[in-house]
Amino acid sequence: MHLIAAAQMVSTADKAHNLDVATRLVRQAASLGAHLVGLPENFSWMGPEPERPSAAEALDGPTLSRMAELARGTRTTLLAGSILEDGAPGGRLYNTSVLFGPDGARLAVYRKMHLFDVDVGDGATYQESAAVAPGTEVVAADTAVGRLGMSVCYDLRFPELYRRLSKDGATLLAVPAAFTMMTGKDHWEVLLRARAIENQAYVLAPAQGGRHSAQRLTYGHAMVVDPWGLVTARASEGEGLALAPVDPELQARIRRNLPCLAHRRLE
């Protein structure tokens, strides 16, 4: 049995401060016995939209190099929720999630596939695709905790992605996010629990939660959900951690007694 932790942050445009908070939370989770720690979407920077390009980095840039060293130093598997990665076609960026092993090696890179172009009624219109290009690859990687399927935030609304991940053997689904307050209060937990139930998988959902600027407020409620769809840990207000165990025997029993994954008729 392994302990996993979903971190909750309130990132701003101050990248140095954000990275200090992320480092502290990962070290805290490791000190509590977590084998896998997840950081939220945009953990290193959440600033004004026009400044996005200046916040972007390469995969071997300072932010992810620091996260690799943090994983190695704490001996944890570390999900660097997402950063803005430069180098996408047309001068755009990628919203990129990176998984590091406990030796600091890069295990997987996932670029957010579904982009948040919506008007949710909170006074702001979101047009992620104006600056961000969509990824094209479904990504899963083996870890000591299980096979981890990767996604980011808005991907949560597209169950076919998680079906592909479960078909690829994922037993744990990662959903680092920065859900808006308007959508989060009604949809966040419902969707996380649905993805867990449908795929009989654990869900690790690190989150942004709080006031990032005058224009940006996120819902938070970082959580861990078990394969029966029960929320086993939830973060409180502001910065914090949601820690819960992953029990392979429980998951195997659920999949054996209710073998819905084996009953699928459509691919």
Secondary structure in CASP SS format (residue, H / E / C, confidence):
PFRMAT SS
TARGET T0000
AUTHOR 0000-0000-0000
METHOD secondary structure of the structure
MODEL  1
M C 1.00
H E 1.00
L E 1.00
I E 1.00
A E 1.00
A E 1.00
A E 1.00
Q E 1.00
M E 1.00
V C 1.00
S C 1.00
T C 1.00
A C 1.00
D C 1.00
K H 1.00
A H 1.00
H H 1.00
N H 1.00
L H 1.00
D H 1.00
V H 1.00
A H 1.00
T H 1.00
R H 1.00
L H 1.00
V H 1.00
R H 1.00
Q H 1.00
A H 1.00
A H 1.00
S H 1.00
L C 1.00
G C 1.00
A E 1.00
H E 1.00
L E 1.00
V E 1.00
G E 1.00
L C 1.00
P C 1.00
E C 1.00
N C 1.00
F C 1.00
S C 1.00
W C 1.00
M C 1.00
G C 1.00
P C 1.00
E H 1.00
P H 1.00
E H 1.00
R H 1.00
P H 1.00
S H 1.00
A H 1.00
A C 1.00
E E 1.00
A C 1.00
L C 1.00
D C 1.00
G C 1.00
P H 1.00
T H 1.00
L H 1.00
S H 1.00
R H 1.00
M H 1.00
A H 1.00
E H 1.00
L H 1.00
A H 1.00
R H 1.00
G H 1.00
T H 1.00
R C 1.00
T C 1.00
T E 1.00
L E 1.00
L E 1.00
A E 1.00
G E 1.00
S E 1.00
I E 1.00
L E 1.00
E E 1.00
D C 1.00
G C 1.00
A C 1.00
P H 1.00
G H 1.00
G H 1.00
R C 1.00
L E 1.00
Y E 1.00
N E 1.00
T E 1.00
S E 1.00
V E 1.00
L E 1.00
F E 1.00
G C 1.00
P C 1.00
D C 1.00
G C 1.00
A C 1.00
R E 1.00
L E 1.00
A E 1.00
V E 1.00
Y E 1.00
R E 1.00
K C 1.00
M C 1.00
H C 1.00
L C 1.00
F C 1.00
D E 1.00
V E 1.00
D E 1.00
V C 1.00
G C 1.00
D C 1.00
G C 1.00
A C 1.00
T E 1.00
Y E 1.00
Q E 1.00
E H 1.00
S H 1.00
A H 1.00
A C 1.00
V E 1.00
A C 1.00
P C 1.00
G C 1.00
T C 1.00
E C 1.00
V C 1.00
V C 1.00
A E 1.00
A E 1.00
D E 1.00
T E 1.00
A C 1.00
V C 1.00
G E 1.00
R E 1.00
L E 1.00
G E 1.00
M E 1.00
S C 1.00
V C 1.00
C H 1.00
Y H 1.00
D H 1.00
L H 1.00
R H 1.00
F C 1.00
P H 1.00
E H 1.00
L H 1.00
Y H 1.00
R H 1.00
R H 1.00
L H 1.00
S H 1.00
K H 1.00
D C 1.00
G C 1.00
A C 1.00
T C 1.00
L E 1.00
L E 1.00
A E 1.00
V C 1.00
P C 1.00
A E 1.00
A C 1.00
F C 1.00
T E 1.00
M H 1.00
M H 1.00
T H 1.00
G H 1.00
K H 1.00
D H 1.00
H H 1.00
W H 1.00
E H 1.00
V H 1.00
L H 1.00
L H 1.00
R H 1.00
A H 1.00
R H 1.00
A H 1.00
I H 1.00
E H 1.00
N H 1.00
Q C 1.00
A C 1.00
Y E 1.00
V E 1.00
L E 1.00
A E 1.00
P C 1.00
A E 1.00
Q E 1.00
G E 1.00
G E 1.00
R E 1.00
H C 1.00
S C 1.00
A C 1.00
Q C 1.00
R C 1.00
L E 1.00
T E 1.00
Y E 1.00
G C 1.00
H C 1.00
A C 1.00
M E 1.00
V E 1.00
V E 1.00
D C 1.00
P C 1.00
W C 1.00
G C 1.00
L C 1.00
V E 1.00
T E 1.00
A E 1.00
R E 1.00
A C 1.00
S C 1.00
E C 1.00
G C 1.00
E C 1.00
G E 1.00
L E 1.00
A E 1.00
L E 1.00
A E 1.00
P E 1.00
V E 1.00
D C 1.00
P H 1.00
E H 1.00
L H 1.00
Q H 1.00
A H 1.00
R H 1.00
I H 1.00
R H 1.00
R H 1.00
N H 1.00
L C 1.00
P C 1.00
C H 1.00
L H 1.00
A H 1.00
H H 1.00
R C 1.00
R C 1.00
L C 1.00
E C 1.00
END
